[in-house]
Amino acid sequence: MMFRIGIISDTHGLFRPEAERGLAGVDHIIHAGDIGRPEIVDALRRIAPVTAIRGNVDSGEWAHQYPDTKRVRLAGKSIYVLHDLKTLQAGLGPGIDVIVSGHSHVPKIDTVGGVLYLNPGSAGPRRFKLPITLATLDVTPEGMRPEIHELGDDY
């Protein structure tokens, strides 16, 4: 059985139709901060349950409901979500399988010390010449399969 997690970050108030299509059918969505406005999470919740954290641009009364970091267990995997990987504190304890971050707008998949580090990049307004992306993480009995998806007209 497969459990698919959609991972999105740095929407900065923009929820693209391509992102909505890219997240269709996921079992859970993680938003790694810089949401931009509360309607973004409302739209994501119409697709699947959402775990969201606050990023550095998320201010105002609406943003107080979101924590700076969150540890969530999905499909038997322990996932730690924070916005800026540079703020990762040592001593999270054992048992973290995945660390999800955003902030840099640069999509990246890496494994360090048996921990999967995943940054979905930015699905919001284009920044510099960086791609517009989100990620999926498929959790299967055989393991985890992370993938970055570039959003475009053909996605």
C-alpha positions as CSV (number, residue, x, y, z in Angstrom):
1,M,0.0,0.0,0.0
2,M,1.3,3.5,-0.9
3,F,0.7,6.7,1.1
4,R,1.5,9.9,-0.9
5,I,2.4,13.1,0.8
6,G,2.3,16.4,-1.1
7,I,4.9,18.9,0.0
8,I,4.7,22.5,-0.9
9,S,6.4,25.7,0.4
10,D,6.8,29.4,-0.2
11,T,3.4,30.0,-1.9
12,H,3.6,33.6,-0.7
13,G,-0.2,34.0,-1.1
14,L,-0.3,32.4,-4.6
15,F,-2.0,29.0,-5.1
16,R,-1.4,28.1,-8.7
17,P,-3.8,25.8,-10.6
18,E,-0.8,23.7,-11.6
19,A,0.0,23.2,-7.9
20,E,-3.6,22.2,-7.2
21,R,-3.4,19.6,-10.1
22,G,0.0,18.4,-8.8
23,L,-1.4,17.8,-5.3
24,A,-4.6,16.0,-6.5
25,G,-4.9,12.6,-5.0
26,V,-2.4,13.0,-2.2
27,D,-3.2,11.5,1.2
28,H,-1.8,14.4,3.2
29,I,-0.2,17.8,2.4
30,I,2.7,19.5,4.3
31,H,3.2,23.2,3.8
32,A,6.7,24.3,4.9
33,G,5.9,27.9,5.6
34,D,5.7,31.3,3.9
35,I,2.0,30.6,3.3
36,G,1.2,34.2,2.6
37,R,-2.5,34.2,3.4
38,P,-4.9,31.9,5.2
39,E,-6.9,31.1,2.0
40,I,-4.0,29.0,0.8
41,V,-4.4,26.5,3.6
42,D,-8.1,26.5,3.1
43,A,-7.6,25.6,-0.5
44,L,-5.1,22.9,0.4
45,R,-7.6,21.4,2.9
46,R,-10.1,20.9,0.1
47,I,-7.5,18.4,-1.4
48,A,-6.3,16.5,1.7
49,P,-5.6,17.0,5.4
50,V,-2.8,19.6,6.0
51,T,0.1,20.1,8.3
52,A,1.4,23.6,8.0
53,I,3.9,25.8,9.7
54,R,4.6,29.5,9.8
55,G,7.4,31.0,7.7
56,N,9.2,34.3,8.0
57,V,6.6,36.2,5.9
58,D,3.6,34.8,7.7
59,S,2.5,37.5,10.1
60,G,-0.8,38.8,11.3
61,E,-3.4,37.3,13.5
62,W,-4.2,34.4,11.1
63,A,-0.6,33.1,11.2
64,H,-0.5,32.7,15.0
65,Q,-2.3,29.3,14.7
66,Y,0.6,27.8,12.9
67,P,3.8,26.8,14.8
68,D,7.3,27.5,13.8
69,T,8.1,23.8,13.6
70,K,6.0,20.7,13.7
71,R,6.8,17.0,14.1
72,V,4.2,14.8,12.5
73,R,3.9,11.0,12.0
74,L,2.5,9.9,8.6
75,A,2.5,6.4,7.2
76,G,4.8,5.2,10.0
77,K,7.4,7.9,9.3
78,S,8.4,10.7,11.7
79,I,8.6,14.0,9.8
80,Y,10.0,17.2,11.2
81,V,8.9,20.4,9.4
82,L,10.6,23.7,9.7
83,H,10.8,26.7,7.4
84,D,14.6,27.5,7.3
85,L,16.9,24.6,7.5
86,K,19.6,26.9,8.8
87,T,17.6,27.1,12.1
88,L,17.5,23.4,12.6
89,Q,18.5,22.7,16.2
90,A,20.7,19.8,17.2
91,G,19.2,17.2,19.5
92,L,15.9,16.5,17.8
93,G,16.2,13.0,19.2
94,P,16.3,9.7,17.5
95,G,13.7,8.5,15.1
96,I,13.4,11.4,12.6
97,D,13.0,9.9,9.2
98,V,12.4,13.1,7.1
99,I,13.2,16.7,7.6
100,V,11.1,19.0,5.4
101,S,12.1,22.7,5.0
102,G,11.5,25.6,2.6
103,H,12.7,29.2,2.6
104,S,15.5,28.9,0.0
105,H,13.1,28.4,-2.9
106,V,15.7,25.9,-4.2
107,P,14.3,22.3,-4.5
108,K,16.5,19.7,-3.0
109,I,16.5,16.0,-2.0
110,D,19.4,14.7,0.1
111,T,20.0,11.9,2.5
112,V,22.4,12.5,5.4
113,G,22.9,10.0,8.2
114,G,19.9,8.0,7.1
115,V,17.6,11.0,7.3
116,L,15.9,12.3,4.2
117,Y,16.1,16.1,3.7
118,L,13.5,17.4,1.4
119,N,13.0,21.0,0.2
120,P,10.1,21.2,-2.3
121,G,11.3,24.6,-3.6
122,S,8.8,27.4,-4.2
123,A,5.3,27.0,-5.6
124,G,4.6,30.8,-5.3
125,P,5.7,33.8,-7.4
126,R,8.9,33.1,-9.4
127,R,12.1,34.3,-7.6
128,F,15.1,35.0,-9.7
129,K,15.4,32.3,-12.3
130,L,14.5,29.4,-9.9
131,P,11.9,26.8,-11.0
132,I,8.4,26.7,-9.7
133,T,8.1,23.4,-7.9
134,L,6.5,21.2,-5.3
135,A,7.4,17.7,-4.1
136,T,5.7,14.4,-3.4
137,L,6.9,11.7,-1.1
138,D,5.6,8.2,-1.7
139,V,5.8,5.9,1.4
140,T,5.6,2.3,0.5
141,P,6.5,-1.0,2.3
142,E,9.8,-0.9,0.3
143,G,10.7,2.6,1.5
144,M,10.3,6.3,0.6
145,R,10.4,7.8,-2.9
146,P,10.8,11.6,-3.0
147,E,10.3,13.5,-6.2
148,I,10.5,17.1,-7.2
149,H,7.8,18.2,-9.7
150,E,8.4,21.3,-11.8
151,L,5.1,23.2,-12.3
152,G,4.3,24.3,-15.8
153,D,1.5,24.3,-18.4
154,D,2.0,20.6,-19.1
155,Y,1.9,19.5,-15.4
